[in-house]
Amino acid sequence: MTPDTDHHISVVPVEGGWQVHSPFDDTPLMFLSGAKAEEKAKALAERLAAAGRDAQVLIHDRTSALIGTWRYFACEAP
């Protein structure tokens, strides 16, 4: 797959905490802790990779600047 086909999971700041936006649901997940939001985003990306889909986690800081990315590559079928 090319980078354009990655499923993006983003951690973004919002008033009162952090949101995780993912292709799993139209409703973002809400967290009080940025660390917990990042942990959940990475877990979702691992699930996508295990299901055979490339994923990318995008982490933003409190100013909404992109500060980190992680790529998860699809697992090959046995």
N, C-alpha and C positions, 0 to 999 in steps of 0.2 A: 504494500500500500504506500501511497505517497503521503507527504505531510498534509495535503489538502483533505485527506480522508480520515485524519485523526478525529476522534471524538474528544472534544474539549471539555474539561472540568475545571471551573474557575473558582478561586477563593477570593472574595472581594469584601472590602469594608462597607458596612452599613451603620446607620445610627443604632447604637446599642449592641453592636457585635459584628459578626461576620456571616456571610452567606456563601453557600456552595451551590453553584449552578452546574447542572449536569444534563446529559442527554436522556437520563432515566426518567425525568419528571419535569413538568412545566413549572412546578412550584419549587423554588429554591429551599434548601435546608438552612436553618438558622442556628448559629452557635454564639455563645458568649465569649468563647476563647478562640483566638486565631489558631492556636496549636491544635485544638480539637477539630476545627474546620479543615485544616490541612491534613490531619490524620484521616478524616472521613473521605476527603477528595482522593487521597492516594489509595485508600481501600476500594473506592468505586472504580478507579483506573485499573487496579489489579483484577477486579471482577470482569471488567471489559476485556482485558488482555486474555484472561482465562477462557472467555467466551469466543475468542478468535478475532478480536477487534483491536486495532491500534488506538491508544489513548494518550492524551497529553494533559498534564495538570499545570495550570497557570496560577501562580501565587502573586497577589498584589498586596502592597503595604497600605498603611492608613491613609496615604496620599493618593492611593489608586495606581501608583507606579508598579509596573511589573518587576518583581524582584527575584523570581525563580520559576523554572520550568522543569518538569520531569516527563520523560517519554516512557511509555509502557508499550512494548511490542506484542502483537497478537501471538498467542501460543499456537504452535503447529498441531494440527490434528494427528493422532497416533496412526 
